Amino acid sequence: MNRHRQLLFGMYLDAVRMDDVIERCHEALKTRSRMLLGVLNAAKVVKLRQDALLRDSLIECDLLVADGQSIVWASKLLRRPLPERIAGIDVFDRLLRLAHEEGRSVALLGAKPDVLRKLEEVVARRFPGLTIACSHHGYFEQHEAERVADMIRASGADMLFIGMTSPKKEIFLGTYGSSLNVPVLHGVGGSFDVMAGLTKRAPVAWQRAGMEWAYRLLQEPRRLFWRYLATNTSFIQLTAREMFHPARAFAAERSGPVPQAGSSATERVSGA
């Protein structure tokens, strides 16, 4: 299948729309081939320059899309346009719907145990009869990662959704994704909290305006203010630099499996 990609900030992003993403995932299900989905936002653009593990895990993705509206705006400013923002949580919702319609099974990995239980209840209510072949919380230690991977592998799930922090979710997928025998793999970050009802998502008008980050800031100003200020300022600076000196494509640095990151030591990467 032909791929139209744009080189932005040293990463090749797929210039696709939401329906294209779902169709490619559907094709992967039918052929039992791997579709490892990755998403990029402003915070990751800033962080990947210092984080080789995160960078390598994104390069490993079979499909990398813009999860942040700021990425789409920057792509148009830089004359390397992406057609639209593709939010990870929206992909999560659409793929759950696809699994329900086709009788596919899913695996859930991430969040705290109580949040995961709530998510399972919401999924069961919204998609009656959907098979959750495997579920495990995201607060496991480094030495337990192989056991968790074995559990997912044995479940025979058609889709795996990982609701863990970045770069832990990307690292887990980059390390074990090719050996799990799960066709569709998607790291959804904080989407478990949102779908479980613990975190409120911005209204549609805020989403369309690219202001979801501001809505989150209003909910947690003390925790997020300085993080967003630093991240957004750095992203603007990187965009300005990209206008005059486009970054060359990053090359993967590792030659073997990525070591699993610890859950408690990893901070969520979220941004505009």
Salt bridges, closest charged atoms under 4 A:
ASP14 OD2 - ARG3 NH2 2.87
ASP14 OD1 - ARG24 NH1 3.88
ASP19 OD1 - ARG94 NH2 3.10
GLU27 OE1 - LYS30 NZ 3.53
GLU60 OE2 - ARG34 NH1 3.23
ASP62 OD2 - ARG34 NE 2.87
ASP67 OD1 - ARG85 NH2 3.69
GLU84 OE1 - ARG17 NH1 3.18
ASP90 OD1 - ARG201 NH1 2.77
ASP93 OD2 - ARG97 NH2 3.29
ASP93 OD1 - ARG126 NH2 2.59
GLU102 OE2 - HIS26 NE2 2.53
GLU102 OE1 - ARG104 NE 3.33
GLU144 OE2 - ARG147 NH2 3.50
ASP150 OD1 - ARG153 NH1 2.42
ASP158 OD1 - ARG32 NH1 2.54
GLU170 OE2 - LYS44 NZ 2.65
GLU170 OE2 - LYS169 NZ 3.28
ASP193 OD2 - ARG268 NH2 3.79
GLU212 OE1 - ARG85 NH1 2.44
GLU212 OE2 - ARG201 NE 3.07
GLU220 OE1 - ARG223 NE 2.88
GLU242 OE2 - ARG80 NH1 3.01
GLU253 OE2 - ARG55 NH2 2.46
GLU267 OE2 - ARG227 NH2 2.83
